[in-house]
Amino acid sequence: MKTQNSNISALMITYNEVHHIEEVIKTITFADEIVVIDSHSNDGTFEKLSEMDNVKVILREFKNFADQRNYAIEQANCDWIFFIDADERLTLKSQKEIVETVKKPSGIEAFKIPRRFMFNDKVMRYSGLQTDRVFRLFKKGVTKYREDKLVHELLDFKGEFKILKHDMLHFSFSDYESYKRKTEHYGLLKAQELLQKGKRPNGFHFYIKPAYKFLTNYIFRLGFLDGKEGYMICTLNAYGVFYRYKALERLLTTPK
């Protein structure tokens, strides 16, 4: 979908996303500008982006997700911001809804968009993912991402918001090993967050919390209905909790 004068800056932060980048860019051509902050990818992502006439790409060292997103916001020139990740795709209906939402003033300055989690080409309908809604569309100047959240970054917005009707697709899970690596990366960042807060791990964090995470998502949030893929996702998400506290333990015992 292409449009003119949408008054939207589409923003993205990337690192080694060459296999996603062309497809995701195609879904945000409705924006007046597309700005990508790349953390020195070494797989050709930056080069691929540099070939695109409708994309402004900036190289910047990665500190944490919130810091990188806030820097991206500073580069935007339009009144509205739309953030997307490289492994996400907007449907045509969601593209149209975003443009129409911005063009019809409602007094609302921030919107959440629902996401459908994809395992390859299969929609994951349960496993704790059925209520996944994230802030992605907001007016520039009204908010930014909380710097104390290094991962699963949160928009510091406390005003009235609405949830858009049409969802986007989230291709986060391509295979077991890649999702495990992503889980460990997020776990390390979360451990750094906990370290800053003075938290110390114990047996409860290593055993009870991961087990609770698994049981909640697999049993009570019906992950078993997603089949073997649901079991894998629930297992890895529980592993992510365990890994977070093991990483915190290593940080506490590593000589400074």
GUTIKOL-51051 format. One line per field, with one value per residue: x negated, y, z negated of N, C-alpha, C, O, CB in turn; residue number from 1. Coordinates in steps of 0.2 Angstrom, whole numbers, plus 5000, padded with zeros to 4 digits. Glycine has a CB too. Example, Ala and Ser with C-alpha at 12.3 -4.5 7.8 and 13.67 -1.06 7.14 Angstrom:
GUTIKOL-51051
n.c1: c(4934_4936)
n.c2: c(4972_4989)
n.c3: c(4961_4965)
ca.c1: c(4938_4932)
ca.c2: c(4978_4995)
ca.c3: c(4961_4964)
c.c1: c(4934_4936)
c.c2: c(4984_5000)
c.c3: c(4961_4961)
o.c1: c(4929_4933)
o.c2: c(4983_5006)
o.c3: c(4958_4960)
cb.c1: c(4943_4930)
cb.c2: c(4978_4997)
cb.c3: c(4955_4971)
num: c(1_2)
***
This chain:
GUTIKOL-51051
n.c1: c(4996_4997_4996_4999_4993_4996_4992_4984_4970_4961_4953_4938_4928_4913_4903_4894_4904_4906_4914_4926_4929_4933_4946_4952_4951_4959_4972_4973_4974_4983_4980_4973_4960_4947_4937_4922_4913_4898_4888_4874_4875_4869_4872_4876_4887_4887_4881_4891_4902_4897_4898_4911_4921_4931_4928_4921_4906_4897_4881_4878_4871_4877_4884_4895_4912_4922_4915_4910_4922_4927_4918_4921_4934_4930_4925_4936_4947_4960_4977_4983_4978_4974_4969_4960_4955_4942_4946_4959_4975_4986_5003_5013_5025_5022_5013_5020_5029_5021_5017_5029_5033_5024_5027_5040_5044_5045_5042_5035_5019_5011_5009_5012_5008_5014_5005_5002_4995_4983_4978_4967_4978_4989_5002_5001_5012_5014_5005_5001_5000_5011_5016_5008_5003_4997_4990_4988_4991_4990_4991_4979_4968_4976_4972_4960_4948_4946_4931_4926_4930_4923_4925_4939_4946_4954_4967_4967_4981_4996_5008_5025_5028_5031_5035_5031_5041_5037_5024_5006_4993_4982_4967_4958_4953_4944_4936_4931_4918_4914_4924_4921_4909_4912_4920_4911_4903_4912_4914_4901_4901_4912_4907_4897_4905_4911_4900_4896_4907_4904_4907_4906_4903_4912_4917_4931_4932_4925_4932_4946_4952_4949_4956_4969_4971_4971_4982_4993_4994_4994_5004_5015_5017_5019_5009_5007_5016_5010_5002_4987_4979_4984_4980_4966_4964_4969_4960_4948_4950_4951_4939_4932_4935_4928_4915_4913_4911_4900_4890_4890_4885_4872_4867_4867_4857_4846_4830_4827)
n.c2: c(4994_5011_5028_5046_5060_5055_5058_5051_5043_5029_5018_5008_4997_4987_4972_4961_4956_4952_4943_4946_4959_4965_4961_4966_4980_4982_4982_4994_5005_5015_5025_5042_5043_5032_5026_5018_5011_5004_4992_4990_4978_4962_4954_4959_4967_4981_4985_4981_4989_5001_5001_5004_5016_5023_5023_5028_5025_5023_5020_5014_5011_4998_5000_4997_4991_5001_5013_5013_5013_5026_5034_5033_5038_5052_5055_5056_5065_5067_5070_5059_5043_5027_5011_4997_4979_4970_4957_4957_4959_4969_4968_4971_4977_4981_4991_5000_5004_5010_5022_5028_5030_5040_5050_5054_5064_5060_5064_5054_5049_5038_5021_5004_4989_4973_4957_4943_4928_4919_4903_4897_4895_4894_4899_4904_4901_4901_4897_4908_4919_4924_4937_4946_4962_4978_4994_5004_5014_5031_5048_5060_5066_5065_5054_5042_5028_5019_5020_5012_4999_4987_4977_4970_4982_4996_5008_5024_5028_5035_5040_5040_5027_5017_5001_4995_4988_4978_4966_4963_4952_4941_4935_4928_4916_4905_4894_4881_4883_4896_4904_4900_4906_4920_4921_4919_4930_4941_4937_4939_4953_4956_4951_4961_4972_4968_4967_4980_4984_4979_4965_4948_4931_4916_4899_4899_4907_4900_4888_4887_4899_4897_4885_4889_4898_4889_4881_4890_4895_4884_4875_4883_4893_4887_4882_4869_4866_4871_4862_4853_4863_4873_4867_4868_4882_4886_4879_4885_4898_4897_4892_4904_4912_4904_4906_4919_4922_4914_4920_4932_4928_4924_4937_4943_4936_4938_4944_4962)
n.c3: c(5000_5005_5001_5000_4990_4977_4965_4957_4949_4952_4941_4938_4929_4932_4933_4941_4951_4964_4970_4968_4972_4984_4986_4975_4976_4988_4982_4976_4984_4984_4976_4974_4973_4970_4958_4953_4940_4939_4931_4934_4943_4949_4959_4972_4970_4969_4981_4990_4986_4989_5002_5005_5011_5004_4991_4976_4969_4954_4946_4930_4914_4903_4888_4879_4881_4878_4878_4891_4898_4894_4899_4913_4913_4912_4924_4932_4943_4945_4939_4933_4926_4931_4926_4931_4930_4938_4940_4941_4950_4958_4962_4977_4973_4960_4963_4970_4960_4950_4957_4959_4946_4942_4950_4946_4934_4916_4904_4897_4893_4894_4899_4898_4906_4911_4911_4921_4918_4927_4931_4942_4955_4948_4938_4921_4909_4895_4880_4872_4880_4885_4881_4885_4887_4893_4890_4904_4913_4911_4906_4911_4898_4887_4879_4874_4874_4860_4851_4841_4845_4852_4861_4869_4871_4864_4868_4861_4857_4851_4854_4862_4873_4888_4895_4910_4923_4933_4935_4934_4942_4933_4935_4926_4923_4931_4931_4919_4913_4917_4910_4897_4896_4897_4885_4875_4877_4874_4861_4855_4856_4848_4836_4833_4831_4819_4811_4810_4802_4790_4787_4782_4786_4781_4776_4779_4790_4799_4801_4797_4803_4817_4819_4816_4826_4837_4834_4833_4846_4855_4849_4842_4851_4862_4871_4875_4885_4896_4901_4905_4908_4899_4887_4888_4889_4876_4868_4871_4867_4854_4851_4854_4843_4833_4838_4837_4823_4821_4828_4821_4809_4814_4817_4805_4799_4806_4807_4805)
ca.c1: c(5000_4993_5000_4995_4995_4999_4989_4982_4963_4961_4946_4937_4921_4911_4897_4893_4911_4906_4919_4933_4929_4936_4953_4955_4951_4965_4978_4973_4973_4988_4977_4970_4953_4945_4930_4920_4907_4895_4883_4868_4876_4863_4875_4879_4893_4886_4880_4898_4906_4894_4900_4918_4922_4936_4926_4915_4903_4891_4878_4877_4869_4882_4884_4901_4918_4925_4910_4910_4929_4928_4914_4925_4939_4927_4924_4942_4949_4968_4981_4985_4973_4976_4963_4961_4949_4940_4949_4966_4978_4993_5008_5016_5030_5019_5010_5026_5032_5016_5017_5036_5033_5020_5031_5046_5042_5049_5039_5031_5012_5007_5013_5009_5010_5013_5001_5003_4988_4983_4973_4967_4984_4995_5004_5001_5018_5014_4998_5000_4999_5018_5018_5002_5005_4991_4990_4983_4993_4991_4990_4972_4968_4980_4970_4954_4947_4943_4924_4924_4932_4918_4928_4947_4946_4961_4968_4969_4987_5001_5014_5030_5026_5036_5032_5033_5044_5033_5018_5000_4991_4976_4963_4953_4951_4942_4934_4930_4911_4914_4928_4917_4903_4916_4922_4905_4901_4916_4913_4896_4903_4916_4903_4894_4910_4912_4894_4897_4912_4901_4910_4902_4907_4912_4920_4937_4931_4922_4936_4953_4954_4949_4961_4975_4972_4973_4989_4998_4995_4996_5010_5020_5018_5021_5004_5007_5020_5006_4999_4980_4976_4985_4975_4959_4964_4970_4954_4942_4952_4950_4931_4930_4935_4922_4908_4912_4908_4893_4886_4889_4880_4865_4866_4865_4851_4840_4826_4827)
ca.c2: c(5000_5017_5034_5052_5064_5051_5061_5045_5041_5022_5017_5001_4995_4981_4969_4955_4955_4953_4938_4949_4967_4967_4960_4971_4987_4982_4983_5001_5011_5020_5031_5048_5042_5026_5027_5012_5012_4998_4991_4987_4971_4960_4949_4962_4971_4988_4986_4980_4995_5007_5001_5006_5024_5026_5021_5032_5020_5026_5015_5016_5006_4996_5000_4993_4992_5007_5018_5013_5016_5033_5038_5032_5043_5058_5056_5056_5071_5067_5071_5052_5038_5020_5007_4990_4975_4967_4950_4958_4961_4972_4966_4977_4980_4985_4997_5005_5006_5015_5028_5031_5032_5046_5056_5056_5066_5058_5066_5049_5050_5032_5015_4997_4985_4966_4953_4935_4925_4914_4898_4897_4898_4892_4904_4901_4905_4901_4898_4914_4924_4927_4943_4950_4969_4982_5001_5005_5020_5036_5055_5062_5071_5063_5049_5039_5022_5019_5018_5007_4993_4986_4972_4970_4989_4999_5015_5027_5032_5034_5043_5036_5024_5013_4996_4995_4981_4973_4964_4961_4945_4941_4929_4928_4909_4902_4887_4881_4886_4904_4907_4899_4912_4926_4920_4920_4937_4944_4935_4943_4960_4957_4950_4967_4976_4965_4969_4987_4985_4975_4959_4942_4925_4910_4893_4901_4910_4895_4882_4889_4904_4894_4880_4892_4901_4884_4878_4895_4896_4877_4872_4887_4898_4882_4880_4862_4866_4873_4856_4852_4870_4876_4864_4871_4889_4887_4877_4890_4904_4895_4892_4911_4914_4901_4908_4926_4922_4911_4926_4937_4924_4925_4944_4945_4932_4939_4950_4968)
ca.c3: c(5000_5005_5000_4999_4985_4972_4959_4952_4949_4950_4939_4936_4927_4935_4932_4945_4953_4971_4973_4967_4973_4990_4985_4970_4979_4992_4978_4973_4989_4983_4972_4978_4972_4967_4955_4950_4936_4939_4926_4938_4945_4953_4964_4978_4969_4970_4988_4993_4984_4992_5009_5006_5012_4999_4984_4973_4964_4950_4942_4923_4909_4899_4881_4877_4885_4877_4880_4899_4901_4892_4904_4919_4913_4913_4931_4936_4945_4946_4932_4930_4926_4931_4925_4933_4930_4945_4941_4941_4956_4958_4968_4981_4969_4955_4966_4971_4953_4948_4961_4958_4939_4941_4954_4942_4927_4911_4897_4894_4895_4894_4901_4898_4912_4909_4915_4922_4918_4932_4931_4949_4958_4943_4933_4914_4906_4888_4878_4869_4885_4888_4879_4887_4890_4891_4893_4910_4916_4907_4909_4909_4893_4881_4875_4877_4871_4853_4851_4836_4847_4857_4866_4869_4869_4863_4870_4855_4859_4846_4856_4865_4879_4891_4898_4917_4925_4937_4932_4939_4941_4930_4937_4922_4922_4937_4929_4911_4911_4917_4905_4891_4895_4895_4878_4871_4878_4870_4854_4853_4855_4842_4830_4832_4828_4812_4807_4808_4796_4784_4786_4781_4787_4777_4779_4781_4797_4804_4801_4796_4808_4824_4819_4816_4833_4842_4833_4835_4854_4858_4847_4841_4857_4868_4876_4878_4891_4902_4904_4903_4908_4893_4882_4889_4887_4869_4865_4872_4863_4847_4851_4854_4836_4829_4841_4835_4817_4821_4831_4816_4805_4817_4817_4798_4796_4811_4804_4809)
c.c1: c(4996_4998_4995_4998_4999_4997_4987_4974_4963_4954_4945_4929_4919_4904_4897_4900_4911_4912_4926_4934_4933_4944_4956_4956_4957_4971_4978_4972_4978_4985_4973_4962_4952_4937_4928_4913_4903_4889_4877_4869_4870_4866_4878_4885_4892_4885_4887_4902_4903_4896_4907_4918_4927_4935_4920_4912_4897_4888_4877_4876_4875_4880_4889_4907_4921_4921_4910_4917_4930_4924_4918_4930_4936_4926_4930_4944_4957_4971_4983_4979_4976_4969_4965_4955_4948_4944_4957_4969_4985_4997_5010_5021_5027_5016_5015_5029_5027_5017_5024_5036_5030_5024_5037_5045_5047_5048_5035_5024_5008_5011_5009_5012_5009_5009_5003_4996_4988_4977_4972_4973_4990_4996_5004_5007_5018_5007_4996_4999_5006_5020_5012_5004_4999_4992_4985_4985_4994_4989_4983_4972_4972_4977_4963_4953_4944_4935_4922_4927_4927_4920_4936_4948_4953_4961_4970_4975_4993_5008_5019_5027_5032_5032_5035_5036_5040_5026_5012_4997_4984_4972_4957_4949_4950_4940_4932_4923_4911_4918_4925_4912_4906_4918_4916_4902_4905_4915_4907_4897_4907_4912_4899_4898_4911_4906_4894_4902_4909_4904_4905_4906_4907_4916_4927_4937_4929_4927_4943_4955_4954_4955_4968_4976_4974_4980_4994_4999_4997_5003_5016_5022_5018_5015_5004_5011_5016_5001_4991_4977_4978_4981_4968_4959_4964_4964_4949_4944_4950_4942_4929_4930_4929_4915_4907_4909_4901_4888_4885_4884_4873_4863_4863_4859_4844_4836_4826_4820)
c.c2: c(5006_5023_5040_5056_5060_5054_5056_5044_5034_5021_5010_5001_4988_4979_4962_4952_4954_4948_4941_4956_4969_4966_4965_4978_4988_4984_4990_5007_5016_5026_5036_5047_5035_5027_5021_5013_5005_4997_4987_4980_4969_4954_4952_4966_4978_4989_4985_4986_5001_5007_5003_5014_5027_5025_5025_5027_5024_5020_5018_5010_5004_4996_4995_4995_4999_5013_5019_5015_5023_5037_5038_5038_5050_5060_5057_5064_5072_5068_5064_5047_5031_5015_5000_4986_4972_4960_4951_4960_4964_4970_4972_4980_4984_4991_5002_5008_5011_5021_5031_5033_5039_5052_5058_5057_5063_5060_5060_5049_5044_5026_5009_4993_4977_4962_4946_4932_4919_4909_4895_4899_4896_4897_4901_4905_4905_4902_4904_4920_4927_4934_4948_4957_4974_4989_5001_5011_5025_5043_5057_5067_5070_5058_5046_5032_5022_5016_5013_5000_4992_4981_4972_4977_4992_5006_5018_5032_5030_5037_5038_5033_5019_5007_4995_4988_4976_4972_4964_4955_4946_4935_4928_4921_4905_4895_4887_4884_4894_4907_4906_4905_4918_4926_4922_4927_4942_4943_4938_4950_4961_4956_4957_4972_4974_4967_4976_4989_4982_4969_4953_4936_4920_4904_4895_4903_4905_4889_4884_4893_4901_4889_4883_4895_4895_4882_4883_4895_4889_4874_4877_4892_4893_4881_4874_4861_4869_4868_4856_4859_4874_4874_4867_4878_4890_4884_4882_4896_4903_4895_4899_4914_4911_4905_4915_4926_4918_4916_4931_4934_4925_4932_4946_4942_4934_4945_4956_4971)
c.c3: c(5000_5004_5000_4994_4979_4965_4954_4954_4947_4947_4937_4934_4929_4933_4936_4947_4960_4974_4972_4970_4979_4989_4980_4973_4984_4989_4975_4978_4989_4980_4977_4978_4968_4964_4951_4946_4936_4934_4929_4939_4949_4958_4970_4977_4971_4977_4992_4992_4988_5000_5011_5006_5007_4992_4982_4968_4960_4946_4935_4918_4905_4892_4877_4881_4884_4879_4888_4901_4900_4897_4911_4919_4914_4920_4935_4937_4945_4939_4929_4931_4927_4931_4927_4932_4937_4945_4940_4948_4955_4964_4971_4977_4963_4957_4967_4965_4950_4951_4960_4951_4938_4944_4951_4935_4922_4904_4894_4897_4896_4895_4900_4904_4910_4914_4915_4923_4923_4931_4938_4952_4954_4938_4926_4910_4898_4885_4874_4873_4888_4886_4880_4891_4888_4894_4899_4914_4911_4909_4906_4903_4887_4877_4878_4873_4865_4853_4846_4839_4853_4863_4864_4867_4869_4865_4863_4857_4854_4848_4859_4871_4881_4894_4905_4918_4928_4935_4937_4937_4938_4931_4933_4921_4928_4936_4921_4909_4911_4912_4898_4890_4894_4888_4874_4871_4874_4863_4851_4851_4849_4836_4828_4829_4820_4808_4805_4802_4790_4782_4786_4782_4782_4780_4782_4788_4802_4805_4802_4802_4815_4824_4819_4823_4837_4841_4835_4842_4857_4856_4846_4847_4863_4873_4879_4884_4897_4904_4901_4904_4902_4887_4882_4887_4879_4865_4865_4868_4856_4846_4851_4847_4832_4831_4838_4828_4816_4823_4825_4811_4807_4816_4810_4795_4801_4808_4808_4810)
o.c1: c(4991_5003_4989_5003_5004_5000_4987_4972_4965_4949_4949_4925_4923_4900_4901_4903_4917_4914_4931_4940_4937_4948_4962_4961_4960_4976_4983_4970_4978_4988_4971_4959_4956_4933_4932_4909_4906_4885_4875_4865_4867_4862_4881_4887_4897_4888_4888_4905_4907_4895_4909_4916_4926_4939_4916_4916_4893_4891_4875_4879_4879_4875_4887_4906_4923_4924_4911_4917_4932_4926_4917_4931_4939_4925_4930_4943_4959_4968_4984_4975_4981_4965_4971_4949_4953_4946_4960_4965_4989_4994_5009_5022_5030_5016_5014_5030_5030_5017_5024_5039_5032_5024_5040_5045_5053_5051_5032_5023_5002_5017_5003_5017_5004_5008_5005_4992_4992_4971_4976_4975_4996_4991_5008_5006_5022_5004_4990_4998_5006_5024_5011_5006_4998_4995_4979_4980_4998_4985_4981_4976_4971_4979_4961_4957_4939_4934_4917_4925_4928_4918_4938_4952_4958_4957_4975_4975_4994_5012_5018_5024_5036_5026_5041_5035_5041_5023_5013_4999_4980_4974_4951_4943_4955_4941_4931_4923_4909_4917_4925_4911_4904_4917_4917_4900_4903_4916_4907_4895_4907_4914_4898_4897_4911_4906_4892_4901_4913_4904_4899_4911_4902_4918_4929_4941_4931_4927_4947_4960_4959_4958_4973_4982_4979_4984_5000_5005_5001_5006_5021_5027_5017_5017_5002_5011_5018_4997_4990_4972_4973_4979_4965_4954_4961_4962_4945_4939_4948_4939_4924_4925_4926_4911_4902_4904_4897_4882_4880_4880_4868_4857_4859_4855_4839_4839_4826_4819)
o.c2: c(5007_5022_5039_5056_5062_5053_5057_5043_5032_5022_5006_5005_4984_4983_4958_4947_4956_4950_4939_4958_4973_4971_4967_4982_4993_4987_4992_5012_5021_5032_5035_5049_5034_5028_5018_5016_5001_5002_4982_4976_4973_4950_4949_4969_4981_4994_4989_4988_5005_5012_5004_5017_5033_5026_5026_5026_5027_5016_5024_5005_5009_4993_4991_5000_5002_5017_5024_5019_5027_5042_5043_5041_5055_5066_5059_5068_5078_5067_5064_5047_5029_5016_4997_4989_4971_4958_4946_4963_4961_4969_4978_4987_4989_4996_5008_5014_5016_5027_5038_5039_5043_5057_5063_5053_5064_5059_5062_5050_5044_5026_5009_4995_4975_4964_4943_4934_4915_4911_4891_4905_4897_4900_4896_4911_4908_4906_4906_4926_4931_4937_4953_4956_4974_4990_5000_5014_5024_5043_5055_5072_5073_5057_5048_5031_5026_5011_5010_4995_4994_4981_4974_4979_4989_5010_5016_5038_5024_5037_5032_5037_5018_5007_4995_4983_4970_4977_4964_4952_4950_4929_4928_4920_4903_4890_4892_4888_4897_4912_4910_4908_4922_4931_4925_4930_4946_4947_4941_4953_4966_4959_4959_4976_4979_4969_4978_4994_4982_4966_4954_4935_4920_4905_4891_4901_4905_4886_4881_4892_4902_4888_4881_4895_4897_4881_4881_4895_4889_4872_4877_4895_4896_4880_4873_4857_4868_4869_4859_4860_4878_4878_4869_4880_4894_4887_4883_4899_4907_4897_4900_4917_4915_4906_4917_4930_4920_4917_4934_4938_4927_4934_4950_4944_4932_4950_4956_4976)
o.c3: c(4996_5007_5000_4992_4977_4960_4948_4960_4941_4951_4936_4936_4929_4931_4933_4944_4963_4979_4975_4972_4978_4991_4981_4971_4984_4992_4972_4976_4992_4980_4982_4982_4964_4968_4947_4949_4932_4934_4926_4937_4953_4961_4974_4981_4974_4980_4996_4996_4990_5003_5016_5001_5005_4988_4986_4963_4964_4943_4934_4919_4903_4890_4874_4885_4889_4882_4891_4906_4904_4899_4914_4924_4917_4922_4941_4933_4946_4934_4923_4936_4923_4935_4926_4933_4940_4951_4939_4952_4951_4969_4969_4977_4961_4954_4965_4965_4947_4947_4958_4950_4935_4942_4953_4931_4923_4899_4889_4903_4897_4893_4902_4907_4907_4920_4910_4927_4922_4929_4941_4952_4956_4935_4925_4909_4896_4887_4874_4871_4892_4889_4877_4897_4882_4899_4898_4917_4907_4914_4900_4904_4882_4871_4884_4868_4864_4855_4847_4836_4859_4868_4859_4863_4872_4863_4860_4857_4853_4844_4859_4875_4878_4895_4906_4915_4926_4932_4943_4932_4940_4928_4935_4920_4931_4940_4918_4904_4907_4909_4894_4885_4890_4884_4869_4866_4870_4859_4845_4846_4845_4831_4822_4825_4816_4802_4800_4799_4785_4776_4789_4779_4778_4786_4787_4793_4808_4811_4806_4805_4819_4829_4823_4825_4841_4845_4837_4844_4862_4860_4850_4848_4869_4879_4885_4888_4903_4908_4896_4900_4899_4883_4877_4883_4876_4860_4860_4865_4852_4841_4847_4845_4828_4827_4836_4827_4812_4821_4825_4808_4803_4815_4809_4791_4799_4806_4815_4814)
cb.c1: c(5005_4989_5004_4995_4999_4996_4995_4986_4958_4963_4946_4937_4920_4911_4894_4890_4916_4899_4918_4934_4922_4934_4954_4951_4945_4965_4978_4968_4973_4994_4972_4972_4949_4945_4930_4919_4908_4893_4886_4862_4882_4858_4881_4880_4896_4879_4875_4901_4906_4886_4899_4922_4925_4943_4925_4917_4901_4894_4871_4883_4863_4885_4884_4902_4923_4927_4903_4909_4934_4926_4907_4928_4942_4921_4920_4948_4946_4970_4987_4991_4969_4980_4961_4964_4949_4933_4947_4968_4978_4993_5014_5019_5035_5014_5006_5031_5033_5009_5016_5041_5030_5013_5032_5051_5041_5050_5045_5034_5009_5003_5016_5011_5005_5020_4994_5007_4986_4982_4974_4966_4985_4993_5011_4994_5024_5017_4993_4994_4996_5023_5020_4997_5012_4985_4988_4984_4999_4988_4995_4968_4970_4987_4975_4947_4944_4947_4919_4928_4940_4911_4925_4950_4942_4963_4973_4963_4989_4999_5013_5036_5020_5040_5034_5027_5050_5033_5018_4995_4990_4977_4961_4955_4956_4937_4928_4929_4906_4917_4935_4914_4900_4922_4925_4899_4901_4924_4912_4890_4906_4922_4898_4891_4917_4913_4887_4899_4918_4902_4915_4898_4905_4915_4921_4940_4926_4916_4935_4954_4949_4943_4961_4975_4965_4968_4989_4995_4988_4990_5009_5019_5012_5027_4997_5010_5026_5002_4999_4976_4979_4993_4975_4957_4969_4976_4952_4942_4959_4953_4929_4934_4942_4922_4909_4919_4913_4893_4889_4896_4882_4865_4871_4871_4852_4843_4818_4831)
cb.c2: c(5000_5017_5033_5056_5069_5044_5066_5039_5045_5017_5021_4997_4996_4981_4969_4950_4960_4950_4932_4950_4969_4963_4953_4971_4988_4976_4978_5002_5008_5018_5028_5054_5048_5019_5033_5006_5015_4996_4987_4988_4971_4957_4946_4957_4970_4990_4981_4974_4996_5006_4994_5003_5025_5023_5014_5039_5014_5031_5014_5020_5007_4989_5007_4994_4986_5008_5017_5006_5012_5034_5034_5025_5043_5059_5050_5053_5073_5061_5074_5049_5038_5018_5006_4989_4970_4965_4945_4964_4955_4980_4962_4975_4974_4980_4995_5002_5000_5012_5027_5026_5027_5045_5053_5050_5073_5050_5067_5042_5055_5031_5016_4993_4986_4963_4954_4934_4922_4917_4892_4889_4895_4885_4907_4902_4901_4894_4896_4914_4920_4922_4944_4946_4972_4979_5006_4999_5019_5035_5060_5064_5078_5061_5043_5043_5017_5015_5025_5008_4993_4983_4965_4965_4993_4998_5016_5032_5031_5037_5048_5040_5020_5016_4989_4996_4983_4976_4957_4967_4941_4942_4929_4930_4905_4906_4885_4873_4883_4906_4903_4892_4912_4927_4913_4915_4939_4943_4927_4942_4963_4951_4945_4970_4975_4958_4967_4991_4982_4980_4957_4942_4922_4912_4888_4906_4916_4892_4877_4892_4910_4890_4875_4898_4904_4878_4876_4902_4898_4872_4869_4891_4903_4885_4881_4857_4871_4879_4855_4847_4874_4875_4857_4870_4893_4882_4870_4892_4906_4888_4888_4915_4912_4894_4908_4929_4918_4905_4929_4938_4917_4923_4949_4942_4925_4941_4948_4973)
cb.c3: c(4994_5012_4994_5006_4987_4972_4956_4953_4945_4956_4932_4943_4919_4942_4925_4941_4950_4974_4970_4959_4973_4996_4982_4963_4983_4996_4973_4967_4996_4980_4967_4975_4969_4972_4950_4955_4929_4946_4920_4933_4949_4949_4960_4983_4962_4966_4991_4990_4977_4992_5012_5000_5019_5001_4983_4970_4967_4945_4945_4920_4905_4901_4878_4869_4885_4869_4878_4901_4897_4885_4905_4920_4906_4909_4934_4932_4952_4949_4934_4933_4920_4938_4918_4940_4924_4945_4935_4936_4961_4958_4965_4987_4966_4951_4973_4975_4949_4948_4969_4959_4935_4944_4961_4943_4926_4911_4893_4896_4891_4887_4908_4891_4918_4909_4913_4928_4910_4939_4926_4951_4965_4940_4934_4910_4909_4886_4883_4865_4891_4886_4872_4891_4888_4895_4887_4915_4921_4900_4906_4915_4896_4883_4875_4876_4876_4848_4850_4830_4850_4854_4865_4864_4874_4856_4875_4853_4866_4839_4861_4866_4878_4896_4894_4922_4929_4945_4929_4938_4947_4922_4945_4915_4917_4941_4933_4909_4915_4924_4905_4891_4902_4900_4877_4873_4886_4872_4854_4858_4861_4843_4831_4839_4831_4812_4812_4814_4799_4778_4792_4774_4794_4770_4773_4777_4797_4801_4796_4789_4808_4825_4813_4811_4835_4841_4825_4833_4857_4857_4840_4835_4857_4871_4873_4873_4890_4900_4911_4908_4914_4891_4882_4897_4890_4867_4868_4879_4864_4845_4857_4858_4832_4831_4848_4834_4812_4826_4837_4812_4804_4824_4819_4793_4796_4818_4803_4805)
num: c(1_2_3_4_5_6_7_8_9_10_11_12_13_14_15_16_17_18_19_20_21_22_23_24_25_26_27_28_29_30_31_32_33_34_35_36_37_38_39_40_41_42_43_44_45_46_47_48_49_50_51_52_53_54_55_56_57_58_59_60_61_62_63_64_65_66_67_68_69_70_71_72_73_74_75_76_77_78_79_80_81_82_83_84_85_86_87_88_89_90_91_92_93_94_95_96_97_98_99_100_101_102_103_104_105_106_107_108_109_110_111_112_113_114_115_116_117_118_119_120_121_122_123_124_125_126_127_128_129_130_131_132_133_134_135_136_137_138_139_140_141_142_143_144_145_146_147_148_149_150_151_152_153_154_155_156_157_158_159_160_161_162_163_164_165_166_167_168_169_170_171_172_173_174_175_176_177_178_179_180_181_182_183_184_185_186_187_188_189_190_191_192_193_194_195_196_197_198_199_200_201_202_203_204_205_206_207_208_209_210_211_212_213_214_215_216_217_218_219_220_221_222_223_224_225_226_227_228_229_230_231_232_233_234_235_236_237_238_239_240_241_242_243_244_245_246_247_248_249_250_251_252_253_254_255_256)
***
